Amino acid sequence: MWYVYILECGGKSLYTGITDNLERRFKEHKSGKGGKFTHTFKVSKLLYYEICGSRIDAFKREAQIKGWTRKKKEKLIKGEWGKRQ
């Protein structure tokens, strides 16, 4: 099972990523070991996640979400935007 997730980071920035273990990956981000962006802009909370069928599906969905505007991402987080729109 793979996940696509969105984190809130310092300065209210949003970070989108994928993982096969959401709890472990969140802990890595919180400890500053999750990646360059989340090391620089400290993670405050997990805002959103969805389950994907495979790593490839998760990677494609991550790319799609990363291409969206902040406003569209916020709608997804609030449940105002469908998962596959």
C-alpha positions as CSV (number, residue, x, y, z in Angstrom):
1,M,0.0,0.0,0.0
2,W,1.3,3.5,-0.9
3,Y,0.2,6.9,0.2
4,V,0.3,10.4,-1.2
5,Y,0.4,13.0,1.6
6,I,0.4,16.7,2.1
7,L,2.2,18.3,5.1
8,E,2.1,21.8,6.5
9,C,5.5,23.2,7.0
10,G,7.1,26.4,8.3
11,G,5.6,29.6,6.8
12,K,2.4,27.7,6.1
13,S,4.1,26.1,3.1
14,L,2.8,22.8,1.7
15,Y,4.9,19.7,1.0
16,T,3.5,16.8,-1.1
17,G,5.2,13.4,-1.0
18,I,4.7,9.6,-1.2
19,T,5.5,6.7,1.0
20,D,4.7,3.1,1.8
21,N,4.7,3.8,5.6
22,L,3.0,7.1,6.5
23,E,3.8,7.0,10.2
24,R,7.5,6.3,9.7
25,R,7.8,9.0,7.0
26,F,6.0,11.6,9.1
27,K,8.4,10.9,11.9
28,E,11.4,11.2,9.5
29,H,10.1,14.6,8.3
30,K,9.5,15.8,11.9
31,S,13.0,14.8,12.9
32,G,14.5,16.8,10.0
33,K,15.6,13.6,8.2
34,G,12.8,13.4,5.7
35,G,14.2,15.6,2.9
36,K,15.9,18.9,2.2
37,F,12.6,20.9,2.0
38,T,11.2,19.6,5.3
39,H,14.6,19.9,6.9
40,T,14.6,23.6,6.0
41,F,10.9,24.3,6.5
42,K,10.0,22.4,9.7
43,V,7.0,20.2,9.5
44,S,4.1,21.1,11.7
45,K,1.3,18.6,10.8
46,L,-0.1,16.1,8.4
47,L,-2.9,17.8,6.5
48,Y,-4.0,15.1,4.1
49,Y,-3.3,11.7,2.7
50,E,-4.9,9.2,0.3
51,I,-4.2,5.6,-0.4
52,C,-2.9,4.5,-3.8
53,G,-2.8,1.0,-5.3
54,S,0.9,1.0,-6.2
55,R,4.1,3.1,-6.1
56,I,3.6,4.1,-9.7
57,D,0.0,5.3,-8.9
58,A,1.2,7.2,-5.9
59,F,4.0,8.8,-8.0
60,K,1.6,9.9,-10.7
61,R,-0.9,11.3,-8.2
62,E,1.9,13.2,-6.4
63,A,3.0,14.8,-9.7
64,Q,-0.6,15.8,-10.4
65,I,-1.1,17.4,-7.0
66,K,2.3,19.1,-7.1
67,G,1.2,20.8,-10.4
68,W,-1.9,22.3,-8.7
69,T,-2.2,25.8,-7.3
70,R,-2.2,26.2,-3.5
71,K,-5.9,27.0,-3.6
72,K,-6.7,23.7,-5.4
73,K,-4.6,21.8,-2.9
74,E,-6.4,23.5,0.0
75,K,-9.8,22.4,-1.5
76,L,-8.5,18.8,-1.7
77,I,-7.4,19.0,2.0
78,K,-10.8,20.3,3.0
79,G,-12.6,17.6,1.0
80,E,-14.0,20.1,-1.5
81,W,-12.2,18.6,-4.5
82,G,-12.7,15.0,-5.6
83,K,-9.8,12.6,-5.4
84,R,-9.5,12.0,-9.1
85,Q,-10.5,15.4,-10.6
